[in-house]
Amino acid sequence: MLKGTRIVEIEALGPAPFAGMLLADLGADVIVVHRKQAPMPGLPERALLDRGKRSIALDLGDAEDVALVMRLIATADGLIEGFRPGVMERLGLGPDACLAVNPKLVYGRMTGWGQDGPLAHTAGHDMNYIGVSGALWYASLPGEPPMAPPTLVGDIGGGALYLVIGMLAGIMNARAGGEGTVVDAAIVDGSAHMMNLLMAIGQSGALVAERGQSLLDGPHWCRVYRTSDGGFISVQCVEPKFYALFLAMLDLTGDPQFARQFDRDLWPELGNRLAAIFAERPRDEWARLFEGSDACVAPVLSPQEAARHPHMAARGSWLTMDGILQAAAAPRFSVWAQKTPAKGPARDEHGAEIRAELADPTALR
């Protein structure tokens, strides 16, 4: 789908390589500039997040290698970097220098705090960013510390995906005759922006500042319950017709308390009652009871279990390739067959190939 689009990615951690992987999954020619030395901590050789990319290993402290990167950037549609503000400038690869050699370049910057602001040069991680942005606030029931799934809300949702959206928008603009641009993708901005669905719900008074009092974070019909075998079952029957079916399948239709779905004063007590009910049977028994119904109940599965679930297996959402469990490329297209490589290239696997292309610029386009 992105054939003919070239992205240069400077090796980094977390959301930046994920964004590069997503663009490679969509067909872009993503060339990752790896360090010559061993992988950065947390990055194995032939990393999953490098799948579909080409690798060249360079020393960004060496003037000749920096010049080679600049020649590569001159042929690219976009660049991805994930360092703290100012690092790329000190390397001689900042936006001004890169846009000077390629005025249509879309320069993607992936950070937690953004390129400016009081915290811009401060260290942080996923949980810190979504804590400050407001995105972590509703991530637990009252009395419990908020805890979101690691990396999904911040690094990926508020970070990598917003960077990809910005990159694609910038590339479209450049191809339509516009200029290149710098994309400042900050996890705090993206994760805050993701809150707007909840903020829209708040327009009707359904969202309040106090945790456990909003329609999506406190009701007994919007929770995860522990089952008798230590598993978990998710319940989110928001609409009254789905809630009515949920009650019917649990033989609770005639209970006057459960009939008062939106009575906030009853939510804690009814949550405790449902917790006791779900604790009576194992997870998979509950899953079989509700499977195929509109009661909006589903088991909470590990990635390994999800890969075996009939729906996920039918769609091929999870793959095991070369012994590595990984999610297939997404989204899908009706007119393009996506391929999911098993893992990334070896460090500098394509170095000679890319250098040969640079010697013959026509080969790069």
C-alpha positions, 0 to 999 in steps of 0.5 A: 500500500505504501510501495514507493515510500522510503522512510529512514529510521534512526535506531531507538527504543519503544514507540519509534521502532514500532512506528517504523514497523507499522510503516514497513507492514504497510509496504514502505521501504524502511531503512533502519540506521542501526548502531555498529555496536551491540543492540541497545538494551532491550533490543535483541538481534533481529528484533521483531520491531525491525521486521520488514525493514532493511538495516545499515549499521553506522556510527553517528559520531563519525563524520563520514557516516553522518554524511552517508545518512544525509545522502540517504535522507536526501532520497527519503520521504520521511525520517523517524527519530526517538531521541530527547530534544537536541540530540539529533541537532548535536549529531548534525542531523536536525530538521534544519540540516535535513530539510535543507537537503530534502525540502519535502522531507517529513521529519518525525520526532517521537518523544514522551514530553514533546519538543518543548515545555518544562518537562521536554528534557526530562526522562520518563516512561509510558506510565509517567506520560499517561499519568500527566496527560490524564489518560491513566486517571480512569484505569482502575476502580476506586481505592485501587491504584490506576494501572493500564496495559503496559505500553498500549495507551502511551507508547503505542496508542498515544505515541507510535500511532500518532507519529504514523498518522502525522508522517502519512499526513505530511507525506500526502501534503508534500506529494500534493505540492506542499513542503516538508514538515516536522512532526512533533509526536509527543505521547502526552499529546496523543494520549490526551487526544485519545481521551476525547471520546470520554470527554464527549461522553462527559457532555451528557454528564455520564463522565465525572471527575471522581473515579468509579462514578462514570458510566465506563469505569465504575458500574457493575456492568463495566468491569472485569471479574475473577473466576473460580480458577483464577481467570478473568471475565470481562463485562461491558453491557452498556446499552440497556438491551444488552444489559437486559440480556446479560441479566437474563443469562444470569437469571437475574431479570427479576431482581429489583436491584439489578433492574436499576442499571444506572443507579450509581448508589447501587454499583458497589453492592451489585459489583460485589454480588456479581463478583461472588457469582462469577467466582462460582465457575471457571473462566472457560465455563462462563465464556461458553455460556456467553459466547455468541450472545449480545450480552457483551461478555468475553474472557480475558486471554493471554496472547498465547491463548488469544492466538488459539481463540477461534475468532482470532485464529480464523482472522489470523490475528496472531502468528508464530513464525520462527518460534516468535509469537507476534501479531499480524500486520493491521489494518487489512486491505481488500486490494493488497496482500500484506506479508508479515516477516518473521523478524527483523534483519541482522545488523547491517544485513543490507549495508552493502546493498544500500551503499550500492544504491547510494552510488547509483541514485536512480536505484533508490527511486 
